[in-house]
Amino acid sequence: MVSNLPDANVLKRAAAARALDYVEDGMKLGLGTGSTADLFLELLAERIRRGLRIVGTPTSQRTADKARALSIPLRELDELGTLDLVVDGADEADRNLDLIKGGGGALLREKIVAACGQRMVVIADESKLVTRLGAFPLPVEVIPFAHGTTRERIRRAAAALGYGDLSCVLRIKDAQPYRTDNGNVIYDCHFAKIMDAPALAAALSPIPGVVEHGLFVGMASALVIAGSGGVSVIERK
C-alpha cells in the first residue's frame, strides 16, 4: 500500500519556508541547529542569492559550517548583541510554546542565542507537537568533572518533584561519551511525562555541575507546525 502521508522532510521544509515570512531585510538572525534548521538555512541562502541582506550567528559548529558552505554571512554573537529573530527547531513542543531541545547536542548555545533574540520562531513537523512534554528524553549538559555525582543530584532533584527513580543515561557516540561544542557531556533523562516544565527547569538549573538543560520555557514567540493538513502557526499570547 502506498501512503498518502507527506514525507517528514517535506513537512520540515514547509515549516522552514513559512518561517522565512518572519525574515526582513537587514535583520540580525540567530540560526538554529538540527535537520529542520538545516532546511531553513538552505531556503535562507536562496533568498540571499536573490538579494536579501541579513547577518546570522550560529548555535553550533555544525550550523556555522553549513552556513558558510551556503555563503550565509556570519558574525559572532558578541558583535551582534540583540538579535531581531531566532529561528530554530525543537525535539518536542507543546501548545504553551514550551520546548525540549538538545537532541543535537547544541542546547547551551541554542539557549544563549535564544535569550538574545527579540523573537524566537520554532519550526517543526507535526510529530513534534505534544500534549505534554517528556516522551523525548530531556538532555542535560553537565561538566565532565565528577559527572556521575551530578547525575545523582539530578535524580534526587527529580525525585523531590515526584518523578521517582529517574533514568539518566550518559550520551555515547563512537563508544565514547559524547562531547558538546563546549567540551561537556550530556545526560538524557527519561521523564516520560513532565508535569510542570517551569518547576522542573527551576529545580535543574541550580544543581552544581549542571551547565544547562534542554527545557526552553517561555522563550518561543511562535511555533510553526507543518502537518498533512498544511502549515499552522501558534503565537504566544
KOLFI-731566 format. One record per atom (N, C-alpha, C): x, y, z; residue number from 0; atom name. Coordinates in pm, whole numbers, always signed. Atoms other than C-alpha are relative to their C-alpha. Layout:
R       u       v       w    n  atom
R       X       Y       Z  NUM    CA
...
***
This chain:
R       u       v       w    n  atom
R     +85    -120      +0    0     N
R      +0      +0      +0    0    CA
R     +88    +125      +0    0     C
R     -74    -125      +7    1     N
R    +129    +346     -90    1    CA
R     -64    +101     +94    1     C
R     +52     -98     -95    2     N
R     +95    +604    +187    2    CA
R     -20    +135     -67    2     C
R     +26    -135     +49    3     N
R     -62    +941    +105    3    CA
R     +51    +106     +95    3     C
R     -52     -95     -98    4     N
R    +100   +1098    +412    4    CA
R    +129     +63     -52    4     C
R    -121     -66     +48    5     N
R    +368   +1357    +334    5    CA
R    +123     -48     +74    5     C
R    -128     +36     -59    6     N
R    +731   +1272    +397    6    CA
R     +38    +103    +106    6     C
R     -37     -90    -110    7     N
R    +874   +1418    +720    7    CA
R     +85    +116     -50    7     C
R     -85    -108     +52    8     N
R   +1135   +1616    +524    8    CA
R     -81    +103     -78    8     C
R     +88     -94     +70    9     N
R    +860   +1767    +309    9    CA
R     -68     +92    +101    9     C
R     +65     -80    -104   10     N
R    +683   +1883    +626   10    CA
R     +99     +97     +64   10     C
R    -101     -88     -60   11     N
R   +1002   +2019    +777   11    CA
R     +33    +117     -92   11     C
R     -30    -106     +96   12     N
R   +1074   +2212    +459   12    CA
R    -114    +101      -8   12     C
R    +115     -90      +3   13     N
R    +722   +2355    +460   13    CA
R      +1     +94    +121   13     C
R     -10     -83    -120   14     N
R    +768   +2478    +819   14    CA
R    +112    +103     -14   14     C
R    -114     -90     +20   15     N
R   +1107   +2626    +730   15    CA
R     -36    +112     -97   15     C
R     +39    -100     +99   16     N
R    +959   +2804    +429   16    CA
R     -93    +104     +63   16     C
R     +91     -94     -65   17     N
R    +683   +2956    +644   17    CA
R     +76     +94     +92   17     C
R     -79     -85     -90   18     N
R    +943   +3087    +890   18    CA
R     +70    +113     -73   18     C
R     -63    -107     +79   19     N
R   +1101   +3288    +609   19    CA
R     -89    +124      -7   19     C
R     +89    -115      +1   20     N
R    +793   +3512    +624   20    CA
R     +32     +98    +113   20     C
R     -36     -86    -112   21     N
R    +930   +3647    +953   21    CA
R    +130     +77     -25   21     C
R    -132     -58     +26   22     N
R   +1265   +3744    +798   22    CA
R     -15    +125     -86   22     C
R      +4    -126     +73   23     N
R   +1308   +4104    +684   23    CA
R    +142     +45     -32   23     C
R    -130     -51     +44   24     N
R   +1589   +4280    +503   24    CA
R     +69     +76    +114   24     C
R     -79     -69    -100   25     N
R   +1866   +4397    +735   25    CA
R      +0     -64    +138   25     C
R     +11     +63    -131   26     N
R   +1785   +4159   +1018   26    CA
R    +130     -67     +46   26     C
R    -102     +82     -64   27     N
R   +2030   +4002   +1260   27    CA
R     -71    -127     +49   27     C
R     +70    +126     -24   28     N
R   +1934   +3633   +1283   28    CA
R     +81     -96     +85   28     C
R     -56    +116     -66   29     N
R   +2005   +3352   +1525   29    CA
R     -37    -124     -80   29     C
R     +20    +115     +89   30     N
R   +2048   +3033   +1323   30    CA
R     +10    -130     +80   30     C
R      +8    +119     -83   31     N
R   +1940   +2710   +1489   31    CA
R     +75    -120     -54   31     C
R     -71    +124     +30   32     N
R   +2075   +2356   +1481   32    CA
R    -101    -115     -12   32     C
R     +85    +117     +16   33     N
R   +1912   +2036   +1355   33    CA
R     -48     -15    -142   33     C
R     +38     +31    +137   34     N
R   +1753   +1883   +1049   34    CA
R     -97    +103     -57   34     C
R     +93    -101     +50   35     N
R   +1468   +2136   +1023   35    CA
R     +70    +134     -16   35     C
R     -77    -124     +11   36     N
R   +1703   +2428   +1089   36    CA
R     +91      -4    -122   36     C
R     -83     +13    +121   37     N
R   +1928   +2294    +811   37    CA
R     -79     +39    -124   37     C
R     +84     -34    +115   38     N
R   +1639   +2326    +566   38    CA
R     -28    +149      -4   38     C
R     +17    -146      -4   39     N
R   +1576   +2681    +683   39    CA
R    +123     +70     -56   39     C
R    -123     -60     +52   40     N
R   +1941   +2763    +609   40    CA
R      +4      -7    -153   40     C
R      -2     +15    +146   41     N
R   +1906   +2627    +256   41    CA
R     -96     +98     -67   41     C
R     +97     -93     +56   42     N
R   +1593   +2834    +190   42    CA
R     +45    +145     +20   42     C
R     -52    -134     -26   43     N
R   +1751   +3140    +351   43    CA
R    +109     +36    -100   43     C
R    -108     -25     +96   44     N
R   +2055   +3105    +125   44    CA
R     -55     +35    -137   44     C
R     +62     -33    +129   45     N
R   +1826   +3108    -179   45    CA
R     -47    +146      -1   45     C
R     +46    -138      -9   46     N
R   +1674   +3435     -61   46    CA
R    +117     +98      -3   46     C
R    -119     -86      -1   47     N
R   +2019   +3583      +0   47    CA
R     +55     +15    -142   47     C
R     -48      -8    +138   48     N
R   +2121   +3495    -355   48    CA
R     -88     +91     -86   48     C
R     +91     -88     +73   49     N
R   +1816   +3692    -471   49    CA
R      +1    +143     +53   49     C
R     -18    -138     -43   50     N
R   +1924   +3999    -277   50    CA
R     -31     +32    +145   50     C
R     +28     -25    -142   51     N
R   +1813   +3959     +85   51    CA
R    +130     +28     +74   51     C
R    -117     -34     -80   52     N
R   +2058   +4124    +323   52    CA
R     -29     -31    +147   52     C
R     +10     +33    -142   53     N
R   +2092   +3962    +666   53    CA
R    +140     -36     +49   53     C
R    -120     +58     -58   54     N
R   +2367   +3859    +904   54    CA
R     -46     -97    +108   54     C
R     +42    +102     -95   55     N
R   +2345   +3545   +1114   55    CA
R    +107     -34    +100   55     C
R     -94     +56     -97   56     N
R   +2503   +3393   +1420   56    CA
R     -43    -143     +30   56     C
R     +38    +142     -10   57     N
R   +2514   +3012   +1457   57    CA
R      -9     -48    +144   57     C
R     +14     +60    -131   58     N
R   +2412   +2799   +1752   58    CA
R     +90    -123     +20   58     C
R     -89    +116     -11   59     N
R   +2668   +2525   +1682   59    CA
R    +105      +7    -110   59     C
R    -101      +8    +105   60     N
R   +2977   +2444   +1482   60    CA
R     -60     -61    -125   60     C
R     +69     +61    +115   61     N
R   +2758   +2226   +1260   61    CA
R     -72    +106     -82   61     C
R     +74    -106     +70   62     N
R   +2538   +2524   +1176   62    CA
R     +95    +100     -64   62     C
R     -98     -93     +57   63     N
R   +2839   +2750   +1125   63    CA
R     +60     -55    -129   63     C
R     -59     +62    +119   64     N
R   +2992   +2505    +878   64    CA
R     -98      +0    -116   64     C
R    +100      +5    +107   65     N
R   +2668   +2466    +683   65    CA
R     -28    +141     -53   65     C
R     +29    -137     +42   66     N
R   +2600   +2840    +677   66    CA
R    +113     +54     -89   66     C
R    -113     -47     +81   67     N
R   +2949   +2915    +545   67    CA
R      -1     -68    -137   67     C
R      +6     +71    +128   68     N
R   +2910   +2647    +278   68    CA
R    -108     +58     -91   68     C
R    +111     -60     +76   69     N
R   +2587   +2822    +172   69    CA
R     +20    +150     -24   69     C
R     -34    -143     +16   70     N
R   +2756   +3167    +175   70    CA
R     -97     +92     +76   70     C
R     +81     -84     -88   71     N
R   +2532   +3297    +456   71    CA
R     +94     +83     +86   71     C
R     -92     -83     -80   72     N
R   +2707   +3594    +622   72    CA
R     -17     -28    +149   72     C
R      +1     +31    -143   73     N
R   +2802   +3519    +984   73    CA
R     +85    +100     +77   73     C
R     -80     -77     -94   74     N
R   +2924   +3721   +1279   74    CA
R     -17     -61    +138   74     C
R      +8     +52    -136   75     N
R   +2993   +3638   +1642   75    CA
R    -116     +68     +75   75     C
R    +112     -54     -77   76     N
R   +2705   +3686   +1885   76    CA
R     +40    +124     +79   76     C
R     -46    -117     -75   77     N
R   +2911   +3927   +2094   77    CA
R      +4    +125     -86   77     C
R      -1    -114     +91   78     N
R   +2941   +4151   +1789   78    CA
R    -141     +50     -28   78     C
R    +136     -36     +40   79     N
R   +2570   +4144   +1713   79    CA
R     -86     +48    +117   79     C
R     +81     -38    -115   80     N
R   +2427   +4175   +2063   80    CA
R    -142     -51     -13   80     C
R    +141     +38     +13   81     N
R   +2047   +4177   +2046   81    CA
R     -30     -43    -143   81     C
R     +38     +53    +131   82     N
R   +1908   +3968   +1759   82    CA
R    -145     +35     -29   82     C
R    +137     -29     +38   83     N
R   +1596   +4058   +1565   83    CA
R     -88    -125      +5   83     C
R     +77    +123     +15   84     N
R   +1489   +3697   +1519   84    CA
R     +91    -121     +16   84     C
R     -67    +129     -10   85     N
R   +1598   +3346   +1614   85    CA
R     -94    -105     -60   85     C
R     +79    +109     +60   86     N
R   +1477   +3051   +1404   86    CA
R     +70    -132     +33   86     C
R     -59    +126     -44   87     N
R   +1533   +2705   +1546   87    CA
R    -107    -108      +1   87     C
R     +91    +112      -8   88     N
R   +1378   +2360   +1567   88    CA
R     -24     -40    +143   88     C
R     +25     +53    -134   89     N
R   +1263   +2153   +1863   89    CA
R     -17    -150      -9   89     C
R     +24    +144      -9   90     N
R   +1257   +1791   +1971   90    CA
R    -142     -29     +46   90     C
R    +141      +4     -39   91     N
R    +920   +1847   +2138   91    CA
R     -46    +143     +27   91     C
R     +60    -129     -32   92     N
R    +686   +2143   +2174   92    CA
R    -144     -24     +42   92     C
R    +142      +8     -37   93     N
R    +354   +2192   +2349   93    CA
R     -70    +130     -39   93     C
R     +78    -116     +43   94     N
R     +78   +2445   +2291   94    CA
R     +21    +122     +88   94     C
R     -45    -115     -78   95     N
R    +216   +2665   +2569   95    CA
R    +127     +60     -58   95     C
R    -125     -37     +65   96     N
R    +521   +2700   +2341   96    CA
R    +121     -28     +88   96     C
R    -116     +52     -72   97     N
R    +743   +2527   +2595   97    CA
R     +60    -113     -82   97     C
R     -73     +89     +90   98     N
R   +1008   +2310   +2433   98    CA
R     +93     -92     +75   98     C
R    -119     +77     -32   99     N
R   +1252   +2027   +2475   99    CA
R     +92     +10    -121   99     C
R    -102     -10    +104  100     N
R   +1570   +2088   +2275  100    CA
R    +128     -65     +50  100     C
R    -128     +55     -40  101     N
R   +1916   +1939   +2271  101    CA
R     +29    -138     -53  101     C
R     -28    +130     +61  102     N
R   +1881   +1617   +2075  102    CA
R    +125      +2     -86  102     C
R    -121     -16     +80  103     N
R   +2156   +1751   +1852  103    CA
R    +121     +45     +80  103     C
R    -112     -32     -88  104     N
R   +2370   +1846   +2150  104    CA
R     +35    +147     +11  104     C
R     -35    -143      +4  105     N
R   +2359   +2224   +2098  105    CA
R     -82     +84     +98  105     C
R     +97     -70     -84  106     N
R   +2120   +2317   +2381  106    CA
R     +56    +124     +69  106     C
R     -56    -115     -71  107     N
R   +2357   +2553   +2567  107    CA
R     +10    +121     -93  107     C
R     -14    -112     +93  108     N
R   +2444   +2768   +2267  108    CA
R    -135     +42     -57  108     C
R    +134     -34     +48  109     N
R   +2087   +2746   +2140  109    CA
R     -73     +89    +100  109     C
R     +71     -79    -101  110     N
R   +1959   +2884   +2470  110    CA
R     +62    +138     +15  110     C
R     -66    -130      -5  111     N
R   +2219   +3162   +2480  111    CA
R     -46     +88    -116  111     C
R     +43     -75    +117  112     N
R   +2126   +3268   +2127  112    CA
R    -147     +38     +13  112     C
R    +143     -30     -17  113     N
R   +1753   +3243   +2202  113    CA
R     -22    +113     +98  113     C
R     +15    -104    -101  114     N
R   +1797   +3464   +2507  114    CA
R     +35    +138     -55  114     C
R     -38    -128     +62  115     N
R   +1945   +3735   +2280  115    CA
R    -100     +44    -106  115     C
R     +94     -30    +109  116     N
R   +1652   +3727   +2036  116    CA
R    -122     +77     +48  116     C
R    +126     -69     -28  117     N
R   +1364   +3971   +2035  117    CA
R    -119     -90     -26  117     C
R    +103    +101     +28  118     N
R   +1158   +3688   +1884  118    CA
R     +69    -132     -30  118     C
R     -48    +133     +34  119     N
R   +1211   +3314   +1861  119    CA
R    -112     -75     -70  119     C
R     +96     +78     +77  120     N
R   +1027   +3121   +1590  120    CA
R     +51    -143      -8  120     C
R     -37    +142      -4  121     N
R   +1032   +2743   +1629  121    CA
R     -70     -71    -115  121     C
R     +54     +69    +117  122     N
R    +984   +2526   +1322  122    CA
R      +9    -151     +21  122     C
R      +2    +145     -23  123     N
R    +884   +2159   +1329  123    CA
R    -110     -64     -82  123     C
R    +110     +75     +59  124     N
R    +674   +1889   +1171  124    CA
R     -95     -41    +113  124     C
R    +107     +22     -98  125     N
R    +353   +1783   +1345  125    CA
R     +32    -109    +102  125     C
R     -35    +105     -97  126     N
R    +515   +1482   +1514  126    CA
R     +63     +58    +126  126     C
R     -68     -62    -115  127     N
R    +696   +1725   +1748  127    CA
R     -97     +70     +94  127     C
R     +98     -68     -83  128     N
R    +377   +1883   +1881  128    CA
R     -68    -102     +92  128     C
R     +49     +97     -99  129     N
R    +272   +1705   +2202  129    CA
R     -93     +69    +100  129     C
R     +87     -52    -105  130     N
R      +9   +1745   +2470  130    CA
R     +80     +34    +124  130     C
R     -84     -21    -118  131     N
R    +270   +1715   +2743  131    CA
R    +144     -39     -35  131     C
R    -140     +29     +26  132     N
R    +649   +1729   +2720  132    CA
R     +48    -121     +79  132     C
R     -66    +102     -79  133     N
R    +867   +1438   +2825  133    CA
R     +21    -134     -67  133     C
R     -24    +127     +69  134     N
R    +836   +1147   +2583  134    CA
R    +140      -1     -60  134     C
R    -138     -12     +47  135     N
R   +1157   +1274   +2425  135    CA
R     +88     +23    +123  135     C
R     -86     -15    -118  136     N
R   +1439   +1235   +2681  136    CA
R     +56    +142     +10  136     C
R     -48    -136     -23  137     N
R   +1540   +1568   +2834  137    CA
R    +152      +1      +9  137     C
R    -146      -9      -9  138     N
R   +1908   +1647   +2760  138    CA
R     +42     +98    +109  138     C
R     -58     -88    -101  139     N
R   +2106   +1794   +3048  139    CA
R    +151      +2     -23  139     C
R    -144     -15     +27  140     N
R   +2454   +1929   +2970  140    CA
R     +72     +17    +134  140     C
R     -66     +12    -131  141     N
R   +2698   +1855   +3253  141    CA
R    +151     +15     -18  141     C
R    -146      -7      -3  142     N
R   +3058   +1945   +3335  142    CA
R     +57    -141     +10  142     C
R     -54    +136      -5  143     N
R   +3276   +1635   +3275  143    CA
R     +51     -40    +139  143     C
R     -56     +33    -131  144     N
R   +3439   +1655   +3621  144    CA
R    -106     -61     +90  144     C
R     +88     +70     -94  145     N
R   +3270   +1403   +3851  145    CA
R    -145      +2     -47  145     C
R    +136     -14     +54  146     N
R   +2970   +1396   +3620  146    CA
R     -96    -104     +56  146     C
R     +87    +100     -62  147     N
R   +2840   +1080   +3786  147    CA
R     -67     +53    +125  147     C
R     +61     -59    -120  148     N
R   +2783   +1274   +4108  148    CA
R    -106    +102     -38  148     C
R    +101     -95     +48  149     N
R   +2599   +1542   +3913  149    CA
R    -125     -75     -42  149     C
R    +115     +83     +39  150     N
R   +2379   +1271   +3765  150    CA
R     -85     -35    +120  150     C
R     +76     +36    -120  151     N
R   +2280   +1163   +4116  151    CA
R     -75    +120     +56  151     C
R     +71    -119     -47  152     N
R   +2192   +1522   +4212  152    CA
R    -120     +30     -89  152     C
R    +115     -17     +91  153     N
R   +1972   +1544   +3902  153    CA
R    -111     -96     +39  153     C
R     +99    +101     -35  154     N
R   +1796   +1223   +4003  154    CA
R     -69     +34    +132  154     C
R     +60     -38    -129  155     N
R   +1744   +1347   +4361  155    CA
R     -95    +119     -17  155     C
R     +86    -116     +24  156     N
R   +1604   +1678   +4238  156    CA
R    -131     -43     -68  156     C
R    +120     +50     +67  157     N
R   +1363   +1492   +4009  157    CA
R     -89     -77     +98  157     C
R     +76     +77     -98  158     N
R   +1259   +1257   +4290  158    CA
R     -77     +92     +94  158     C
R     +66     -95     -89  159     N
R   +1177   +1557   +4509  159    CA
R    -123     +62     -64  159     C
R    +117     -51     +72  160     N
R    +931   +1667   +4239  160    CA
R     -99    -110     -34  160     C
R     +95    +109     +19  161     N
R    +767   +1325   +4230  161    CA
R     +25     -88    -121  161     C
R     -27     +78    +121  162     N
R    +941   +1166   +3929  162    CA
R     +58    -138     +29  162     C
R     -42    +136     -34  163     N
R   +1059    +860   +4117  163    CA
R    +142     -33     -43  163     C
R    -134     +51     +33  164     N
R   +1354    +651   +4001  164    CA
R     +34     +39    -145  164     C
R     -24     -55    +133  165     N
R   +1457    +868   +3704  165    CA
R    +121     -67     -67  165     C
R    -111     +54     +79  166     N
R   +1671    +707   +3432  166    CA
R     +71    +115     -70  166     C
R     -84    -102     +65  167     N
R   +1954    +944   +3329  167    CA
R    +117     -72     -65  167     C
R     -96     +80     +75  168     N
R   +2170    +792   +3056  168    CA
R    +104     +90     -64  168     C
R    -110     -75     +60  169     N
R   +2510    +927   +2959  169    CA
R      -2     -22    -152  169     C
R      +2     +11    +146  170     N
R   +2504   +1002   +2585  170    CA
R    +136     -48     -50  170     C
R    -122     +61     +54  171     N
R   +2759    +792   +2395  171    CA
R      +4     +17    -151  171     C
R     -20      -6    +145  172     N
R   +2899    +846   +2046  172    CA
R    +136     -61     -33  172     C
R    -124     +68     +40  173     N
R   +3160    +625   +1878  173    CA
R     +69     -63    +121  173     C
R     -48     +74    -116  174     N
R   +3196    +425   +2201  174    CA
R     +65     +88    +106  174     C
R     -54     -94     -97  175     N
R   +3296    +738   +2395  175    CA
R    -112     +95     +45  175     C
R    +100    -101     -39  176     N
R   +3098    +991   +2599  176    CA
R      -6    +112    -102  176     C
R     +20    -109     +96  177     N
R   +2952   +1243   +2358  177    CA
R     +47    +131     +63  177     C
R     -44    -132     -47  178     N
R   +3112   +1587   +2389  178    CA
R     -68    +108     -83  178     C
R     +61    -113     +67  179     N
R   +2930   +1909   +2307  179    CA
R    +108     +91     -58  179     C
R     -95     -99     +51  180     N
R   +3091   +2202   +2125  180    CA
R     +73     +71    +113  180     C
R     -59     -65    -117  181     N
R   +3166   +2330   +2475  181    CA
R     +88     -95     +81  181     C
R     -85     +96     -69  182     N
R   +3353   +2013   +2578  182    CA
R     -68     -72    +116  182     C
R     +73     +63    -110  183     N
R   +3081   +1895   +2817  183    CA
R     -66    -131     -45  183     C
R     +73    +124     +28  184     N
R   +2887   +1568   +2841  184    CA
R    -150     +25     +16  184     C
R    +146     -13      -8  185     N
R   +2511   +1513   +2817  185    CA
R     -59    -125     +63  185     C
R     +84    +108     -50  186     N
R   +2277   +1301   +3025  186    CA
R    -140     +18     -58  186     C
R    +136      -1     +52  187     N
R   +1949   +1214   +2856  187    CA
R     -91     -60    +107  187     C
R     +82     +37    -116  188     N
R   +1684   +1199   +3128  188    CA
R    -142     -35     -45  188     C
R    +124     +57     +52  189     N
R   +1374    +987   +3066  189    CA
R    -113     +25     +99  189     C
R    +109     -36     -90  190     N
R   +1085   +1163   +3240  190    CA
R    -133     -62     -42  190     C
R    +125     +52     +58  191     N
R    +810   +1018   +3014  191    CA
R    -107    +109      -6  191     C
R     +94    -112      -3  192     N
R    +572   +1299   +3125  192    CA
R     +52    +105     +97  192     C
R     -42    -111     -85  193     N
R    +686   +1634   +3258  193    CA
R    -126     +74     +42  193     C
R    +127     -53     -49  194     N
R    +402   +1754   +3476  194    CA
R      +1    +153     +12  194     C
R     -11    -145     -19  195     N
R    +530   +2109   +3538  195    CA
R    +137     +42     -51  195     C
R    -128     -34     +62  196     N
R    +801   +2229   +3299  196    CA
R     +72    +114     +72  196     C
R     -70    -107     -71  197     N
R    +876   +2560   +3479  197    CA
R     +59     -47    +134  197     C
R     -50     +49    -129  198     N
R    +912   +2381   +3815  198    CA
R    +122     -88     -19  198     C
R    -114     +87     +26  199     N
R   +1145   +2119   +3669  199    CA
R    +121     +82     -44  199     C
R    -110     -86     +44  200     N
R   +1354   +2385   +3493  200    CA
R     +63     +71    +118  200     C
R     -51     -71    -117  201     N
R   +1386   +2577   +3819  201    CA
R     +77     -91     +93  201     C
R     -69     +95     -87  202     N
R   +1495   +2263   +4004  202    CA
R    +134     -44     -58  202     C
R    -123     +49     +63  203     N
R   +1760   +2162   +3749  203    CA
R    +109    +107      -9  203     C
R     -98    -105     +30  204     N
R   +1928   +2497   +3686  204    CA
R    +105     +21    +109  204     C
R    -102     -30    -102  205     N
R   +2099   +2547   +4027  205    CA
R     +86    -118     +42  205     C
R     -77    +117     -43  206     N
R   +2243   +2194   +4054  206    CA
R    +147     +18     -36  206     C
R    -143     -10     +33  207     N
R   +2625   +2211   +4083  207    CA
R     +40    -106    -101  207     C
R     -41     +91    +107  208     N
R   +2774   +2057   +3770  208    CA
R     -88      +6    -121  208     C
R     +89     -18    +115  209     N
R   +2471   +2124   +3551  209    CA
R     +32    +132     -68  209     C
R     -28    -120     +78  210     N
R   +2565   +2368   +3277  210    CA
R    -130     +58     -53  210     C
R    +129     -42     +55  211     N
R   +2223   +2382   +3111  211    CA
R     -85    -122     -26  211     C
R     +93    +107     +33  212     N
R   +1913   +2174   +3046  212    CA
R     -78     +40    -124  212     C
R     +67     -21    +127  213     N
R   +1701   +2136   +2736  213    CA
R    -143     +47      +9  213     C
R    +132     -59     -12  214     N
R   +1380   +2285   +2873  214    CA
R      +8    +148     -36  214     C
R      +8    -140     +41  215     N
R   +1308   +2612   +2691  215    CA
R    -140     +47     +38  215     C
R    +130     -40     -56  216     N
R   +1030   +2766   +2896  216    CA
R     -19    +150     -21  216     C
R     +32    -141     +18  217     N
R    +870   +3094   +2791  217    CA
R     +92     +74     -95  217     C
R     -97     -65     +89  218     N
R   +1130   +3161   +2521  218    CA
R     -52     +14    -143  218     C
R     +48      -3    +138  219     N
R    +948   +3086   +2194  219    CA
R    -113    +102     -14  219     C
R    +105     -96     +32  220     N
R    +733   +3358   +2038  220    CA
R    -108     -63     -88  220     C
R     +94     +64     +93  221     N
R    +573   +3142   +1769  221    CA
R     +49    -140     -32  221     C
R     -29    +138     +37  222     N
R    +556   +2775   +1677  222    CA
R     -63     -26    -136  222     C
R     +47     +29    +136  223     N
R    +530   +2689   +1307  223    CA
R      +1    -151     -18  223     C
R     +16    +145      +8  224     N
R    +397   +2336   +1264  224    CA
R     -54     -38    -137  224     C
R     +46     +49    +130  225     N
R    +368   +2160    +929  225    CA
R     -54    -142     +16  225     C
R     +61    +131      -8  226     N
R    +132   +1866    +900  226    CA
R     -70     -35    -129  226     C
R     +68     +46    +122  227     N
R     -75   +1674    +649  227    CA
R    -109     +97     -45  227     C
R    +102     -97     +34  228     N
R    -336   +1949    +663  228    CA
R     +53    +137     -35  228     C
R     -61    -129     +33  229     N
R     -90   +2229    +590  229    CA
R     +85     +52    +115  229     C
R     -87     -64     -99  230     N
R    +114   +2473    +797  230    CA
R     -85     +89     +89  230     C
R     +70     -86     -95  231     N
R     -25   +2630   +1113  231    CA
R    +100     +68     +91  231     C
R     -86     -79     -88  232     N
R    +120   +2890   +1348  232    CA
R     -70     +22    +133  232     C
R     +49     -27    -135  233     N
R     +70   +2905   +1723  233    CA
R     +84    +115     +55  233     C
R     -70    -119     -49  234     N
R    +159   +3250   +1857  234    CA
R     -14      +7    +152  234     C
R     +10     -24    -144  235     N
R    +239   +3331   +2218  235    CA
R     -98    +113     +25  235     C
R    +100    -102     -29  236     N
R     -50   +3525   +2365  236    CA
R     +60    +106     +91  236     C
***
